[in-house]
Amino acid sequence: MKSIFISFLVIFVIVTPCFGALDLTDPELLLYLPFNDDTEDYSIHGNHGTLAGNAEFVEGKFGQAMEFEESGEVKCPYIPLNNKSFTICMWVRPELSGAAEQCVFSQMQANATNTSMHYRIYTNGTVRMGFYSNDLDAPGVAQAGEWMHIAFWLDVEGKSRKVFINGEEAVTDAGKSGIEYLGTSGDTIIGSWGTSGQRFRGVIDEVQIWDRPLTEDEILQSMEDITALAVEPVDKLTSSWGELKEK
């Protein structure tokens, strides 16, 4: 009886950390760029990036990251975000020097209301969740040379946009109509605003696009190395159970 109890206790310990964890195989993870010496998409969707211009790999928040000097960008294919709820997460270490407006993430069909997504950091420390003439600002939240986690969060059905900084809600415009992003074309770009420029100066790491508004707990999980949070494979759990049974 005691051995059975111990077996179930060990299985509980193995399984419990996995419940609710973010999963790299989740189809709602549309893009994951850990920037570990490459610009590959580690989600199941294969939205791999290519480097245009100059940027380099440096020590990041987890492993490696991409350092931009207002001279490069990473281009991924168009990822449909129009008329959808979503969360875009990343670790950023801005320099807050150079041009006043610097984009960390963009997607542009045309420079018109709600068809040009520009998520930027200003050199005064403001973080903007911009849809072109339809923007949400979190003033003064960025510090030069300091790592910060940003989650740009949109709930279309709930008519709410939020910006989370380091896991905490910094600003919201709940109840606002017409907050949907409507762009149906354009590269998904890290480090600039497409043809409009506004290139970023600083370091970006762990870029994620989720096809849903993450819960606050999930946003906290997204701040970690999600390769370590991924759900354990079934075969590994089966193997652990088999080893217990043999003892």
C-alpha positions in Angstrom: 0.0 0.0 0.0 2.8 2.3 0.9 4.6 1.7 -2.4 1.4 2.6 -4.3 1.0 5.8 -2.4 4.6 6.8 -3.1 4.1 6.0 -6.8 1.0 8.2 -7.1 2.9 11.0 -5.1 5.8 10.9 -7.5 3.4 10.9 -10.5 1.6 14.0 -9.0 5.0 15.8 -8.7 5.8 15.0 -12.3 2.5 16.0 -13.7 1.5 19.0 -11.5 4.1 21.6 -12.9 2.7 20.9 -16.4 -0.9 21.8 -15.8 -1.6 25.2 -17.2 1.9 25.7 -18.6 2.4 27.3 -22.0 3.0 24.7 -24.7 5.3 25.1 -27.7 2.9 22.8 -29.7 -0.2 24.9 -28.9 -1.6 25.9 -32.3 -2.5 29.2 -30.8 1.2 30.0 -30.5 1.5 31.7 -33.9 5.1 32.8 -33.6 8.0 32.2 -31.2 11.4 33.7 -31.9 13.8 33.0 -29.0 16.7 34.4 -31.2 19.0 31.7 -30.0 21.6 32.3 -32.8 18.9 32.1 -35.4 15.7 33.8 -36.6 13.7 30.5 -36.8 10.1 30.3 -35.6 9.9 27.6 -32.8 6.2 27.4 -33.0 4.5 24.7 -35.1 3.6 27.2 -37.8 7.0 27.8 -39.4 6.8 31.6 -39.7 10.6 31.8 -39.9 12.2 35.2 -40.0 15.0 36.6 -42.2 17.4 39.4 -41.1 17.4 42.5 -43.3 20.1 45.0 -42.7 22.4 44.9 -39.7 21.8 43.3 -36.3 23.7 40.8 -34.2 23.2 38.1 -31.7 24.2 39.0 -28.1 23.6 37.7 -24.6 19.8 37.8 -24.0 17.3 37.5 -21.2 17.4 33.7 -21.9 20.2 32.4 -24.0 20.9 34.7 -27.0 18.9 37.7 -28.2 19.0 40.1 -31.2 20.6 43.5 -30.8 19.5 46.3 -33.2 21.2 49.6 -33.8 18.6 51.4 -35.9 20.0 49.6 -38.9 18.2 46.2 -39.2 15.0 44.3 -38.8 13.7 40.7 -38.8 11.0 40.0 -41.3 8.5 37.1 -40.9 5.6 36.3 -43.2 2.2 37.9 -42.8 0.4 36.4 -39.8 -3.4 37.0 -39.8 -4.3 39.1 -36.7 -7.1 41.0 -38.3 -10.4 41.0 -36.4 -8.9 38.7 -33.8 -8.0 38.8 -30.1 -4.3 38.2 -29.5 -1.3 38.8 -27.2 2.2 39.8 -28.4 4.9 39.3 -25.8 8.6 40.1 -25.8 11.6 41.0 -23.6 13.1 44.3 -24.6 16.2 46.2 -23.4 15.9 49.7 -25.0 18.7 52.2 -25.2 16.3 55.2 -25.4 18.7 57.0 -27.6 18.6 58.0 -31.3 15.3 58.7 -33.1 12.4 59.6 -30.9 10.1 56.8 -32.2 11.4 53.3 -32.5 9.2 50.2 -33.4 9.8 46.9 -31.8 6.9 45.2 -33.7 4.9 46.1 -36.8 2.6 44.9 -39.5 1.5 47.3 -42.2 -1.1 46.9 -45.0 -1.5 50.7 -45.4 -0.9 53.7 -43.3 -4.5 54.3 -42.4 -6.6 53.8 -39.2 -6.5 50.2 -37.9 -4.5 48.9 -40.9 -1.0 49.7 -39.7 0.1 48.1 -36.5 3.1 49.9 -34.9 4.2 48.9 -31.4 6.9 51.2 -30.4 9.0 52.6 -27.6 9.7 56.3 -27.5 13.0 57.7 -26.2 11.0 59.4 -23.3 10.1 55.9 -22.1 6.6 55.7 -23.4 5.4 52.4 -24.8 2.7 52.6 -27.5 0.3 49.9 -28.8 -0.6 51.6 -32.1 -3.1 50.8 -34.8 -2.5 54.2 -36.6 -4.6 57.0 -35.3 -6.0 54.6 -32.8 -3.4 54.1 -30.1 -2.9 53.2 -26.5 0.1 54.7 -24.6 1.8 53.6 -21.4 3.9 56.7 -20.5 7.3 56.6 -18.9 7.5 52.8 -18.3 10.7 52.0 -20.1 14.2 52.6 -18.6 17.4 52.9 -20.6 19.5 49.8 -20.5 17.0 47.9 -18.4 15.2 44.6 -19.4 11.5 44.9 -19.4 8.8 42.4 -20.5 6.0 43.9 -22.6 2.7 42.1 -23.4 0.5 43.9 -25.9 -3.0 42.4 -25.2 -6.2 42.7 -27.2 -9.6 41.2 -26.5 -11.9 41.9 -29.4 -15.1 40.5 -27.9 -14.5 42.3 -24.6 -13.6 45.5 -26.5 -10.4 46.0 -24.4 -6.8 46.7 -25.1 -4.1 46.5 -22.4 -0.3 46.9 -22.1 1.3 44.8 -19.4 4.8 45.7 -18.2 6.7 43.1 -16.3 3.5 41.1 -15.8 1.5 44.0 -14.4 -1.2 46.0 -16.2 0.2 49.4 -17.1 -2.7 50.9 -19.1 -6.1 49.9 -20.5 -8.9 51.3 -22.7 -11.6 48.9 -21.8 -15.0 49.4 -23.4 -13.7 51.2 -26.5 -15.3 50.3 -29.8 -13.4 50.0 -33.0 -10.2 48.6 -31.5 -9.9 45.6 -33.9 -6.8 45.5 -36.1 -7.9 45.2 -39.7 -4.8 44.7 -41.7 -4.9 41.8 -44.1 -1.4 41.9 -45.6 2.1 43.0 -44.8 5.2 41.3 -43.3 5.4 40.7 -39.6 8.5 42.7 -38.6 10.6 42.9 -35.4 12.7 46.0 -35.0 11.1 48.5 -37.4 7.9 49.8 -38.9 8.3 48.4 -42.5 8.7 51.1 -45.1 8.0 53.8 -42.5 11.3 53.0 -40.8 11.4 54.0 -37.1 14.1 51.3 -36.5 14.8 50.2 -33.0 17.9 50.6 -30.9 18.4 48.0 -28.2 18.0 44.3 -27.6 14.9 42.1 -28.2 14.4 38.6 -27.0 11.7 35.9 -26.7 9.1 37.3 -29.2 5.7 35.5 -29.0 2.4 35.9 -30.8 -0.6 34.1 -29.2 -3.9 33.8 -31.0 -5.8 34.7 -27.8 -5.8 37.2 -25.0 -3.5 35.4 -22.4 -4.6 35.2 -18.8 -2.6 37.1 -16.3 -1.1 33.9 -15.1 -0.1 33.0 -18.7 1.5 36.4 -19.2 3.6 35.7 -16.1 4.5 32.3 -17.7 5.4 34.0 -21.0 8.0 36.0 -19.1 9.9 32.7 -18.5 11.9 30.6 -21.0 8.9 28.9 -22.5 11.0 26.1 -23.8 11.4 25.0 -20.2 7.7 25.5 -19.5 6.5 23.2 -22.4 4.3 20.4 -21.4 6.1 17.1 -20.8 5.8 14.6 -23.7 3.4 11.7 -23.0 6.1 9.2 -23.8 8.3 10.7 -21.1 5.5 10.4 -18.5 4.8 6.8 -19.6 8.4 6.0 -19.2 8.5 7.4 -15.6 5.4 5.4 -14.7 7.0 2.3 -16.1 10.1 2.8 -14.0 8.0 3.2 -10.9 6.1 0.0 -11.5 9.3 -2.0 -11.8 10.5 -0.9 -8.4 
